Amino acid sequence: IVEETSFTLGDCSRANLNVDDNTLCYGENYIQFDLDNIGSIDLEGVTLWIVGNKNSYQIDLPDSDLKQGMQMGKKILYDFNTYGKIVQLQFIPKIRSDDSVLPCTKSSLEKDKVGEC
């Protein structure tokens, strides 16, 4: 278990994500969205936790390191048969602290309304 130091917690408070609701949607086998780093720290990556009404899973978004003020569009595969209807998405920013990359769960962004593309 990695204990977050006060230094790390302070850095995590600088992590802030936004997902444009107009771009957040799902298709037959995918979810897509635009992700913005609106915080005051560069992100090393983003983990997406998808909660479906059958099951949930977590994915480290590929190539999701985001400098401050940058935006990226993402489209990820999603299996509705396995995981069911999307109940919630949780976007968890990750930052570098010394030699480690740490998730900032308290700075996560939750979305529970996902429309069809």
C-alpha positions in Angstrom: 0.0 0.0 0.0 1.4 3.4 -1.0 0.8 6.0 1.7 0.1 9.5 0.3 2.3 12.1 2.0 1.1 15.6 2.7 3.3 16.7 -0.2 1.5 14.3 -2.5 -1.9 15.3 -1.2 -1.0 18.9 -1.9 -0.1 18.1 -5.4 -3.2 16.1 -5.9 -5.3 19.1 -4.9 -3.8 20.8 -8.0 -5.1 18.0 -10.3 -8.4 18.9 -12.0 -10.1 17.3 -15.0 -13.1 18.4 -17.0 -15.1 16.3 -19.5 -17.2 18.3 -22.0 -20.7 16.9 -21.6 -21.3 17.7 -25.3 -18.6 15.3 -26.3 -19.3 12.5 -23.8 -21.3 9.8 -25.4 -21.5 6.1 -26.2 -22.0 4.0 -29.4 -22.6 0.4 -30.1 -19.3 -0.8 -28.6 -17.5 2.4 -27.5 -17.4 5.4 -25.2 -16.0 8.7 -26.4 -15.2 12.1 -24.8 -12.9 15.1 -24.7 -10.8 15.4 -21.6 -9.4 18.8 -20.4 -6.6 19.3 -17.8 -7.9 22.4 -16.1 -5.7 21.9 -13.1 -2.4 23.6 -12.2 -0.2 20.5 -12.6 0.8 18.2 -15.5 -0.9 14.8 -15.5 1.0 11.6 -16.1 -2.1 9.8 -17.1 -5.8 9.2 -16.5 -7.5 6.1 -15.2 -11.2 5.6 -16.2 -13.4 3.5 -13.9 -16.5 2.4 -15.7 -19.5 1.2 -13.6 -22.1 -0.7 -15.5 -25.3 -2.2 -14.2 -23.8 -5.7 -14.6 -20.1 -5.2 -13.7 -17.4 -2.6 -13.6 -13.8 -2.2 -14.8 -10.9 0.1 -14.7 -8.7 1.1 -17.7 -5.6 3.2 -17.8 -6.3 5.4 -20.8 -3.5 5.0 -23.3 -1.4 8.2 -24.1 -3.3 10.2 -21.5 -0.5 12.3 -20.2 -1.9 15.8 -20.3 0.0 19.1 -19.8 -1.8 21.9 -18.0 -4.4 23.5 -20.2 -4.3 20.8 -22.8 -7.2 18.8 -24.2 -7.5 15.4 -25.8 -10.2 13.4 -27.5 -10.6 9.7 -26.6 -12.6 6.8 -27.9 -12.4 3.5 -26.0 -14.0 0.1 -26.5 -16.8 -0.9 -24.2 -18.6 -4.2 -24.1 -22.2 -3.6 -23.1 -22.9 -7.4 -23.0 -20.3 -7.9 -20.3 -20.7 -4.7 -18.3 -24.2 -3.6 -19.0 -25.7 -0.1 -19.3 -23.3 2.6 -18.1 -24.2 3.8 -14.6 -21.2 6.0 -13.9 -17.8 7.0 -15.3 -15.0 8.1 -12.9 -12.0 9.9 -14.4 -9.0 9.6 -12.0 -6.0 11.9 -12.7 -2.5 10.6 -12.1 0.5 12.7 -11.2 4.2 12.1 -10.8 5.6 12.3 -7.3 9.4 11.6 -7.2 9.8 8.3 -9.0 6.2 7.2 -8.7 3.0 7.8 -10.6 0.1 8.2 -8.1 -3.7 8.3 -8.6 -5.4 11.3 -7.2 -8.7 9.6 -6.3 -10.0 12.6 -4.3 -9.6 14.8 -7.5 -11.6 12.4 -9.6 -14.4 13.5 -11.9 -17.6 11.6 -11.9 -20.2 11.5 -14.7 -23.4 9.6 -14.4 -25.2 10.9 -17.5 -23.9 9.5 -20.8 -26.0 10.0 -23.9 -25.9 8.2 -27.2 -23.6 9.5 -29.9 
